[in-house]
Amino acid sequence: MAFSQNAKELTRIGRELYEKNEFMEAILNLNKAVTLDPTYSPAYYLRGNIKDNFEDRHGAMKDYNLALEKNPKFADAFFARGNVKMKLQDYYGAIADYSAAISINENYIEAYFNRGRAKQFLLAYEDAINDCTKIIQINPTNVDAFYMRGILRINFGDMKNGCLDLSKAGELGDHKAYEVIKEKCNQKNQDTEED
């Protein structure tokens, strides 16, 4: 138990250094933490975050894998690994990791959002729309979910509901939604007026 406490303290110090942008000192503390207690998953996770910030995607992936090996119920590690896979354009792998995070925490809004984005890249609009709808069920004022669902619905051919979602995003404060409404939603009306 003493090892875990030391690893926990070193990880806390590593997190504080990371938040101060003192990355090398943070890494050194995290390396010490995993040396003292190789089973302490938060140290691997935080070290993975630092590596990802420096675009060491494969190093980050390795640390997230270790964090998940030590703690298979670590939702944030699945989420972070999914983000790395997105950056590597491994959309199916990212979807699997976001789904794993959601299975651990069914209200993980960011995981639904990023899973929806991954599905959008794969042109799986209906599935992506469902993820946005789930976010809105969890948080009915999530402006990003309304905006993304609006774009997805338009791309999927549901112009009316897509435009209504964009309007709701605008009401909630996303002013770029109104630019998209002008561009996409009024186009049909403009074509009709010119005829």
C-alpha positions as CSV (number, residue, x, y, z in Angstrom):
1,M,0.0,0.0,0.0
2,A,2.9,2.3,0.7
3,F,4.0,2.0,-3.0
4,S,0.6,3.0,-4.2
5,Q,0.6,6.1,-1.9
6,N,4.0,7.2,-3.2
7,A,2.9,6.6,-6.8
8,K,-0.3,8.5,-6.1
9,E,1.7,11.4,-4.7
10,L,4.2,11.5,-7.6
11,T,1.3,11.4,-10.0
12,R,-0.4,14.3,-8.2
13,I,2.9,16.3,-8.5
14,G,3.2,15.2,-12.1
15,R,-0.4,16.5,-12.8
16,E,0.4,19.9,-11.1
17,L,3.6,20.2,-13.2
18,Y,1.7,19.3,-16.3
19,E,-0.9,22.0,-15.6
20,K,2.0,24.5,-15.3
21,N,3.4,23.3,-18.6
22,E,6.5,21.9,-16.9
23,F,6.3,18.8,-19.1
24,M,9.8,17.3,-18.6
25,E,9.5,17.5,-14.8
26,A,6.0,16.0,-15.0
27,I,7.3,13.1,-17.1
28,L,10.1,12.5,-14.6
29,N,7.6,12.3,-11.7
30,L,5.3,10.0,-13.7
31,N,8.2,7.7,-14.7
32,K,9.1,7.5,-11.0
33,A,5.5,6.7,-10.1
34,V,5.3,3.8,-12.5
35,T,8.7,2.5,-11.4
36,L,7.5,2.5,-7.7
37,D,4.1,1.0,-8.6
38,P,3.8,-0.5,-12.1
39,T,0.1,-1.1,-11.5
40,Y,-0.9,2.5,-10.9
41,S,-3.0,3.3,-14.0
42,P,-3.5,7.1,-13.5
43,A,0.3,7.6,-13.9
44,Y,0.3,5.9,-17.3
45,Y,-2.8,7.8,-18.4
46,L,-1.4,11.2,-17.5
47,R,2.0,10.3,-19.1
48,G,0.0,9.3,-22.2
49,N,-1.7,12.7,-22.2
50,I,1.6,14.5,-22.2
51,K,3.0,12.3,-25.0
52,D,-0.2,13.0,-27.0
53,N,0.2,16.8,-26.5
54,F,3.7,16.4,-28.1
55,E,2.3,14.4,-31.0
56,D,3.9,11.2,-29.8
57,R,0.8,9.3,-30.8
58,H,2.4,5.8,-30.5
59,G,4.0,6.6,-27.2
60,A,0.6,7.9,-25.9
61,M,-1.2,4.8,-27.3
62,K,1.3,2.6,-25.4
63,D,0.7,4.4,-22.1
64,Y,-3.1,4.3,-22.6
65,N,-2.8,0.6,-23.3
66,L,-0.9,0.1,-20.1
67,A,-3.4,2.2,-18.1
68,L,-6.2,0.0,-19.5
69,E,-4.3,-3.2,-18.8
70,K,-4.0,-2.1,-15.2
71,N,-7.6,-0.8,-15.0
72,P,-10.0,-2.1,-17.7
73,K,-12.8,0.2,-16.3
74,F,-10.8,3.4,-16.9
75,A,-13.3,5.3,-19.1
76,D,-11.0,8.4,-19.6
77,A,-8.2,6.1,-20.8
78,F,-10.5,4.6,-23.4
79,F,-11.6,8.1,-24.4
80,A,-8.1,9.4,-24.7
81,R,-7.0,6.4,-26.7
82,G,-10.0,6.9,-29.0
83,N,-8.8,10.5,-29.5
84,V,-5.4,9.3,-30.5
85,K,-7.0,6.8,-33.0
86,M,-9.0,9.7,-34.4
87,K,-5.8,11.6,-35.0
88,L,-4.4,8.6,-36.7
89,Q,-7.6,8.3,-38.8
90,D,-8.4,4.9,-37.3
91,Y,-12.1,5.7,-37.1
92,Y,-13.4,2.2,-36.4
93,G,-10.8,1.8,-33.6
94,A,-11.8,5.2,-32.2
95,I,-15.5,4.2,-32.3
96,A,-14.7,1.0,-30.4
97,D,-12.8,3.0,-27.7
98,Y,-15.5,5.6,-27.4
99,S,-18.1,2.8,-27.1
100,A,-16.1,1.2,-24.3
101,A,-15.9,4.5,-22.5
102,I,-19.7,4.9,-22.8
103,S,-20.3,1.3,-21.6
104,I,-18.4,2.3,-18.4
105,N,-20.1,5.8,-18.1
106,E,-23.3,6.0,-20.0
107,N,-23.5,9.8,-19.6
108,Y,-20.0,10.5,-21.1
109,I,-21.1,13.3,-23.4
110,E,-17.6,13.9,-24.9
111,A,-17.4,10.2,-25.9
112,Y,-20.8,10.3,-27.6
113,F,-19.7,13.5,-29.4
114,N,-16.4,12.2,-30.6
115,R,-17.9,8.8,-31.5
116,G,-20.5,10.8,-33.6
117,R,-17.6,12.6,-35.3
118,A,-15.9,9.3,-36.1
119,K,-19.1,8.0,-37.5
120,Q,-19.5,11.2,-39.6
121,F,-16.0,10.6,-41.1
122,L,-17.3,7.1,-42.1
123,L,-20.4,8.7,-43.6
124,A,-22.6,6.7,-41.0
125,Y,-24.8,9.8,-40.6
126,E,-27.8,8.0,-39.0
127,D,-25.6,6.5,-36.3
128,A,-23.9,9.8,-35.7
129,I,-27.3,11.6,-35.5
130,N,-28.2,9.0,-32.8
131,D,-25.2,9.9,-30.8
132,C,-26.1,13.6,-31.0
133,T,-29.6,12.8,-29.9
134,K,-28.3,10.9,-26.9
135,I,-26.2,13.9,-25.9
136,I,-29.3,16.1,-26.2
137,Q,-31.2,13.7,-24.0
138,I,-28.5,13.9,-21.3
139,N,-28.0,17.7,-21.7
140,P,-30.8,19.5,-23.6
141,T,-28.8,22.7,-23.9
142,N,-25.7,21.1,-25.5
143,V,-25.1,23.6,-28.3
144,D,-22.5,21.5,-30.0
145,A,-24.8,18.4,-30.2
146,F,-27.5,20.5,-31.8
147,Y,-25.1,22.0,-34.3
148,M,-23.5,18.7,-35.3
149,R,-26.9,17.0,-35.5
150,G,-28.1,19.8,-37.7
151,I,-25.2,19.4,-40.1
152,L,-25.5,15.6,-40.1
153,R,-29.3,15.7,-40.8
154,I,-28.7,18.1,-43.7
155,N,-26.0,15.8,-45.1
156,F,-28.4,12.8,-44.5
157,G,-31.1,14.6,-46.5
158,D,-33.3,15.7,-43.6
159,M,-33.2,19.4,-44.4
160,K,-36.1,20.6,-42.3
161,N,-35.0,18.9,-39.0
162,G,-31.3,19.8,-39.8
163,C,-32.2,23.4,-40.1
164,L,-34.3,23.3,-37.0
165,D,-31.4,21.9,-35.1
166,L,-29.1,24.6,-36.4
167,S,-31.7,27.2,-35.3
168,K,-31.7,25.7,-31.8
169,A,-27.9,25.8,-31.8
170,G,-28.1,29.5,-32.7
171,E,-30.7,30.1,-30.0
172,L,-28.2,28.5,-27.5
173,G,-25.5,30.9,-28.6
174,D,-23.7,29.3,-31.6
175,H,-23.7,32.2,-34.0
176,K,-22.0,30.3,-36.8
177,A,-25.1,28.2,-36.9
178,Y,-26.9,31.1,-38.5
179,E,-24.2,31.3,-41.2
180,V,-24.9,27.7,-42.1
181,I,-28.7,28.4,-42.0
182,K,-28.2,31.2,-44.6
183,E,-26.0,29.0,-46.7
184,K,-27.8,25.7,-46.6
185,C,-31.4,26.2,-45.3
186,N,-32.5,29.2,-47.4
187,Q,-30.9,27.9,-50.6
188,K,-34.1,26.1,-51.6
189,N,-36.2,29.2,-50.9
190,Q,-33.8,31.4,-53.0
191,D,-34.0,28.9,-55.9
192,T,-37.8,29.1,-55.8
193,E,-37.8,32.9,-55.7
194,E,-35.5,33.1,-58.8
195,D,-37.8,30.9,-60.9
